[in-house]
Amino acid sequence: MAEDNKLANPGVLGLTCFGMTTFLLNLHNAGIFKMDASILAMGLFLGGSVQIIAGILEYKRSNTFGLTAFCCYGAFWLTLCFIIIAKPYMATKVGLEMSDKGFAWYLALWGLFTLLMFFPTLKLDRVLQFVFLSLVALYTLLAIGFGWGFTGVIKAAGVVGLACGASAIYHAQAELWNEVYGKKVLPLWPAT
């Protein structure tokens, strides 16, 4: 009996992790509820750790884009959770405070990275293009909002983040459903 060498698609896992974590955090950014342990737990485990595992699995499929995206954004979630958790400790015990401008630059650098990652999506599909373009907008708005203390901009970023997270979840489900049913059930609108 011949062995089936087809590998599972880790992109479904990675986009699900990214989408759900992004959606949850941006419910907070939009002002729907305060920062709480559910966001940090989701960020550490689903958005961080499991997303990095998905990136490593993309390596096995020779998908450099997926490897880079999932490992980097997984690391984003881990660093963000570290910043949030360690902020009080670092300020009181180590004397190292996080400045608003420093956090804004952190977000701006992620925005720049995301902009660079957007360009390869022009060869992929329209939904993935929307995920990355909305993520560029999200990071930009958050950098402005946190850097200059504009709470209205942070709330607007939250709305953009909800759309970004939802589109990532949609993309993951489209890939999953289309594979399971063996036909296009949910469209991704390939780039032309």
ABEGO torsion letter per residue (X at the ends): XBBBABBBBAAAAAAAAAAAAAAAAAAAAAGABBBBAAAAAAAAAAABAAAAAAAAAAAAAGBAAAAAAAAAAAAAAAAAAAAAAAAAAAAAAAGBBBBAAAAAAAAAAAAAAAAAAAAAAAABBAAAAAAAAAAAAAAAAAAAAAAAGBAAAAAAAAAAAAAAAAAAAAAAAAAAAAAAAGBBABBAGBBX
